[in-house]
Amino acid sequence: MKIKDLAGTSFPELSAQLDGGSSQIEVAGITADSRQVQPGDLFVAVSGTKANGTSYIADALARGAVAVVAESNAKPDGASAPVLSLANPRAFLARAAAAFYGRQPETMVAVTGTAGKTSVASFTRQIWAHSGLAAAMIGTTGVVAPGRNDYGSLTTPDPVSLHKLLAELADAGVTHAAMEASSHGLDQSRLDGVKLSAAAFTNLGRDHMDYHPTVEHYMASKMRLFDALLPKGAPAVIFADDQWSEQAIAAARKAKLDVRTVGRKGDFISLKRVEHFRHKQSAEVHVGDDIFEIHIPLAGDFQVANALVAAGLAISTGISAKAAFSALEKLQGASGRLELVGQTRDGALAYVDYAHKPDALENVLASVRPFTTGRVIVVFGCGGDRDKGKRPIMGEIATRLADVVIVTDDNPRSEVPEVIRSEIMAAAPGATEIGDRAEAIRAAVGMLQSGDTLIVAGKGHEEGQTVGSVTLPFSDHAEVRKALGGL
């Protein structure tokens, strides 16, 4: 593909820098990582939190880059290929990747919010699949599609990887895809170029305060999904019962979107009644003049919210309400999202959940209380090199909502694990501190009695524990099963 075609009409300032010769340069690939440059590639130098891509322009050229796009005044002396300047290389990278790969599933939806993104994307895919559509999901747990289940680690992949993936899915016959939209991904323009048919907002809580200077900036980054990426008139499905719902609704209306709210305050899907059981929930919902009795085979009030958002997305992309709600009866929970891993011989339940932020921990602990006749036991920690302010908040939540609290290590990364635990323990009177996560899980399982519920929170689907710069094999699922087997 010629470089002039990558510039397109979205970046006239870039096109103006191309003369007759440079505009005809053939681009064999695109990358923002100079180490991956192959002869014939276009290198896009973006600035990151740890390094600025402009520092690697010379390396990219030495590896055979035929052109470079970078921030203004980044051209090194004696450059062997055109170095083009642009105010926002990140946005160009995403749109150029979309143009280069060219293909994506016909119906794309994205969901943003602090919690629930993975479940909503997963549930939406399942509803589509239940209706016979070739559907995929892309998110924190990886990629799920017909004949494909790839483990992943990034909520929103980098734009080159994302658009390469979308082209692969389209070529494999996938027509519908649901993806998570993280605040980082939205703020860094990773989703620019994705052709969205609908989008959704779940909720907003404290998270990523090591990246966003304020919660308002965090929310504004989320709202890029509505005001910058979703076409005017497209459906915006918004969970109506969150404290930030009104702000999301206002942003969607300002962007001239078709606002469709769901939940107890919802006007598109209105939740009228919920009954909670140990392994399922029943609810009555209204859609227009129609009344549906729905059954969700998952525990947790928040899963009802996630299911309604997913149903809203599915209905907004052509699925009948009857078919969408019928599909909910067969839902499988996303990996590590209040996932029942096992139980003791006398019926105490053990769950693994990804809750690693205050609101998520509060939601999961509150959600198991209605069906717990004994004690709620929680094992959790906090990650290193992340928002330190949430540590005492999560300690307070755990001790307020659980009967037994064990504070352990999560992914300490470069921080001293004992320091992280002490910052949680400072707000968790009565909690027990056990640094070794496997030992903490064994201790919690050993405490289980009839009627108890155990939540092992923080890592969910993850298959490793990062200590220093090394990620060691570790699975909460495996450790819980091992401990239950040893009883």
N, C-alpha and C positions, 0 to 999 in steps of 0.2 A: 504494500500500500504506500502511496506517495505521501510525503509529509504534509503537503498542502491539504490533503483529504482528512488528515488527522486534526488539523487546525479547524477545518470546517468554518461555519459562520459564527460559532460561539466565541471565537477568540480573534477578532479582527486585528487587534494590535500585534498578534503573532503573524498573521497572514501578511501584514504590511512589511514585515522584516524579511519576507521571502522574495528573492529575485527570481528571474527566469530559470536560473540554474538550480538554486537551492530548493525551489518549490517542487522540483521533479525528483528529489532524492527519494529513493525507495527504502522504506523501513521494513526490516525483517522481523523485528520484535520490539517490545517496550519494556523497560524496567526502571525502577527507582533505586536499585541496588547495584552499585558499580561492580561488585564482585561477580554479578551474574551477567554482565554485558558480554554479548557475543558479537563478532563482526557483523555489521549491518544493522545493529540495534539503535534505537533512540533512547538516550539516557535522560530521565527527568530528575533534576536535582531538587528534592524537597527538604525543608528544614524540619527536624524532629526535636524531641525533648532532650536527646543525648548527643546528637550530631547534626551538622548541617550538610546537606548533600552537595553544596557548592565546593566543599573541601575535597570532593572525590571526582571532580570533573576531569582533571588530568588523567586520573586512573582509568576512567571510563573511555576517554579518547584513546589512551594507549592500548586498551583492549579491543578497539575497533568500532567504537560508537560512530555512526555517520552524522549525528547531530545531537545537540544537547539543548534542553529547555530548562532554564533556571531563573532565579530571581534577578532583578535588575542589577547591572554592574558586576556580574559574576564571571565575565569572560576572562580567562587567563591569557597572558601574553603568548603569542605563537600558537594559538589553538589550531589544530589540524583539521577541524570541521566546524561548521556553523554552530555558534552558541547563541541561542535566541532567548531574549529576556521576556519575562511575564510576571505580572504582579502576584498571580495565584497559581503556581505550578501544580499544586495538589488538585485543584479543580480540573486543570488541563489533563493531568495524568489519568483521572477517572474517565473523563469524556473521550480521551484518545484511546484508552483501553476498550471502551464500549464500541467505538468506531472500528478499531482494529479487529476485534473478535466478531463483532457484527450481529451475533445471534444470541437470543435469550428466550426463555419460555414466554409464550404469548401472554399469559396472565401472571403478573408478579405482584405480590403484596409484601409489605414490610410492617413490622410492629416495633414500637419503641416504648420505653418506660423503665423504671428501676427494677421491678420484679415482674415475672410472668412472661417475659419475651419468649423464652425457650418453649414453655408449655403452649403458648398461643400459636407459635409457628408450627409446633408438632401437631396440635389439635386441628389446625386448619388443613394441614396436609392430609391428616387422617379422614377428615370430613370429605375432602375432594376425592380421595381414593375410594371411600365408601360409595361414592356416586359414579365410580368407574373411570375416573380421570387419572391420567399419568401425572402424579404429583410428587413434589420434592420439598424438603425443608433445609435451610442453611442456617446454622447458628452455633451457639457455644458448644453443643455436644457433637458438632460435625455436620455431615451431609447425609441425609436419608432420601433415597429415591428408589424407583423400581430397579432391583438388582444391584443396589449400591447402599452401603452403610459405612461411611468413613468417619472415624473418630477425629475430632478437631479440638482446638484450644482457643481460637479467637472468635468472639461474638460476631464481629463484622470483619471479613478478610480484607487484605489490601486490595485496591481496585484492579490491579492486573490479575491477581489470582482469582478474584471474584468474577470478572468478565470472562476469563478463560473457563472457569467452572460453569458459568451460565451457558456458554456456547456448547460445552460438552453435554450439559443436560438437555439443551434444545436438540442437539444432534442425536441424542439417545431417545428422543420422542417425548420428553417431558413437556407438558403444555402448561402446567400450573406450578408455581413455586412460592413458598412463603419464607421470608428471611427476617432475622433479627436485625434491628438497627440500633447500635449502641451510641451513646453520646459522643464517644471518641470518634466512631466511624462517621457520624453525621458532621461533627465539628471539623473533621479532617477531609470532608468531601469524598469519602470512600464510596458512597452510594450514588454520587452524581453519574448520570448516564444510565442508571437502571430505569426502565420504563415501567412505572408503577400503575396498576389499575385501582388500587385501594391501599389504605394504610390505617394503622391503629395505634392508640395510646392506652396503656394500662394504668399507670400510677406513677407517682414520684416520691422518693424518700431520700435519705442521706446515702450518698455513694460517690465515689470518685472525687472527693474533696481535695485529693492530692493533685488533681488535674484541673478541675474547675475552680476558679477563685471564689465564686459565690454559688448558692443554690439557684439564684436567678439565671446565672450564666449556664448552669447545668440544664435548667428547664429550656432556656432559649436554644441550646444545642439540640435538645430533643425535638423542639418545634420546627427545626429546619426540615424535618420530614414533611411537615404540612405546608410551610410557607415557601419552601424552595424546591422541593422535589416532586410533590404530588400535583398532577395537573389540575387546573381550575375545574370545578364541577365534579371531581372524582369523590367517591365515598371516603369519609374519615370516620372510622368507628372508634368511639371514645367511651371508656368505662366511666360511668357517671357518678360513682360513689366515692371517689378519692378527693382529698382536700385540694388537689391541683386540677381536678376535672374542669372546673369553670375556666381556668386559665387556658387549658387545652382547647376547650370549646370556643373560647373567644379567638384564639389564634387560628383555628380552622375556619371559623366564619370570616375572619379578616382576610384569609387567603382565598375566600370564595369557594369553599369546598362544600360538599353535601354531607353535613354533620349528622351522624347516626349514633345516638347514645344508647348504651346498654347497662343493665343493672337495676337496682331497686329504684333509682331515679331515672331510669332509661325511658326514652320515648320510642326507640326503634325496637328493642327487645326489653320488655319490662318484667323484672323479677318480682313475683308476688309472694312466694312462699318457698321455704327450704326446710327439709328434714334431714338431719345428720345421722348417719349410722357409722359403724366401725370401718366398713370397707366401701361404702357408697353414700350417695346423697340423692334425694329426690326433690324436684322443684317444679313449681308452676310458673310458666312464663306466658306473656301475652305479646303477640306480634300483630299489630293492627287489631282487627276484630277476632282474631283466632287465638285460642287458648291451647297450650300444649303442656302435657305432663311429661317431664324429662327425667331420666335416670342416668346419673353419672357414676361409674364404678370406681371412683377415686375419693379419698378422704380430703377434708380441708375446705373451708368456706372459700378460700382464695381460688381453689380449683373451679368452683362454680363461676367465679368472675372470669377466669381465663377461658373457660368453655364458652361463655356467652360472647366474649370478644371474638373468639375464633368463629363461632357461629355467625356473628355479624359480618365478619370478613367473607365467609363462605357464601352467605346469602347475597352479599353485595357484589359477588363475582359470579352470580348466576345459579347458585344452588337453591332449591326450594327450601322453605323453612321446615317443612315436614321431613325432608331428606336430611337436612343438617341436624335436627334434633334427634332423629333416629340414629344417626351416626354416633352421637354422644354416648349412647348406651354401650358402645363397643370400644370406647377410648382406652388407649394404653398411655399411662403417664410417661412423661419424658424422663430419661435416665437421671436419677439423683434428685428428682423433684417430689418430695414427700413419698419416696418409694419404699414400699413395704419389702424389707429384705428377708425377714423371717420372724418366727415367734418361738417362745419357750413352750415346753410341754403343757404348762398350765395356762397358756394363752396370752402371755404378755407380748406386746408387739414391738418390733424393732424397725425403725425407719431410718433412711439416709436422705438428707436434704441438702441442697446447695446453699442454703441461707448463709450469706457471709456479710450481710449488711443489716443495720438495725431493724428496719421495717420488715424485712424478710424473716428475721429471727422471731420478731414479735408475732407475725402472722402465722408462722408454722407452729409455734408453741400454743397460741390461742386456738388454732384450728383443731388440735388433738384433744383439748380439754373436754369438749362435750361428750366424747365417747370413751374417756379414760375414767374408770371407776376407782383406780388406785392412784399411783404417783406418776407425774411427768418427770422424766429424767433426761437431761440434756448434756451432751458432750460437745464442746465447741472451742475454737480459738480464733485468732485474727491473723491475717497475713502480714508479713513484713514488707517494707518499702511501699506501703499504701497508706491511706488516710488513717492517721493515728488517733484523730479525734473520736472515731466511732468505737474505740476499744472500751472505755468506761461506759459508754451508752449501752453497748451490747451486754456488758457485765450486769448493769442494772436491770435490763430487760430479762435476762436469764434468771436472775434471782427473784424477780417479781412474779414471773409466770411459770417457772418450773419448781418442783419440790426438791429436786436434787440436781446440783450443778457441778460438772467437772470441767475445769478449764485446762486445755491442752494446747499443743502446737498445731498450727495450720500449715501454711507455707512461710516459714520465717524469712526465707530469702537471705539478704545480707545482714539483717538485724539479729541481735542477740535474743534467742527465744525467751530466756528468763525475763528480759525487760518487757517484751510484749505481754507475757502472761501477767507480770506484776501490774501492768497498766489496766488490764481487765480486772484482776483480783481487787484492785483498789476500790472498785464500785460493786464488788460481788461478795458481800459478807456471807460467811457460811459455806462458800464454794470450796470444793476440793481441787487442788492443783496437782496434775499428773502430766509432766512434760511429754513423755513418750506417748504418741497418739494411739498406737496399738495397745499399750498397757492401759490407757484410759478407757478404751472401748471394752477391753476385757473386764475391767473393774465395773463398768456400768452394766454390762450384760450380767455379770455375777450378782448384781443387786436386784435384778428383776424378780418381781413377785406377781401373782395373779392380779390382773386388772391394771398393771403398770404399762406405760408407753415410753419407749426410749427414742429420742431423736439424736442422731449423730449429724451435726450440722457443719457446714462450711465448705466442704470439698465436693460433695455430690458425686457427679460422674467422673471426676478426675482420677487418673490412674497413676499419679506420681505425687511426691512431696518434695518441694524445692527447698533445699537447705544450702545456704551459700549460693554458689553458682551451679550446683549439681541437683538434678531432679532424680530422686530415688524412687524405685517402684513402690507404689503404695495405693491401696484401694480400700475405702471405707466399707464398701460392699463385702470384699473378701474378708476383712478383719471381723466384721459383725458376724458373718456366716461361720467363720472359724471359732469365734467365741461361743456362739450358740451351739455349735457341734460339740464343744468341749464340756457342756453342762452335763 
